[in-house]
């Protein structure tokens, strides 16, 4: 069951396997990794409801530790603007911080709630 879930998410280009074509489920996930994956889900939600998604996509939030020139900045800005992830103290995104299971579950739950709101 888990393999099918991982394969479906990889096929949908939400996550990408490593160069050696492995998933490495025991590897560490950093906040930028989660933000990129969640921003890809938000992009799919935006395609279905572009008016509702404008504010997420247009957001240009300021983080105390992540410059607008950072490769993960667009994803971080979008997921925080959509309420999928939260910044830390002093508006820090904490890009290299390892994500806890609770944080990942919370992000997925928020994405699910956004998707459900879009179907109403």
Buried (B, 14 or more C-beta within 10 A) or exposed (E): EEEEEBEEBBEEEBBEEEEEEEBEEEEEBBBBBBBBBBBBBBBBBBEEBEEBBEEBBEBEBEBEBBEEEBEBBBBBBBBBBBEBBEBEEEEBBBBEBEBEEEBBEBBBEBBEEBBEEEEE
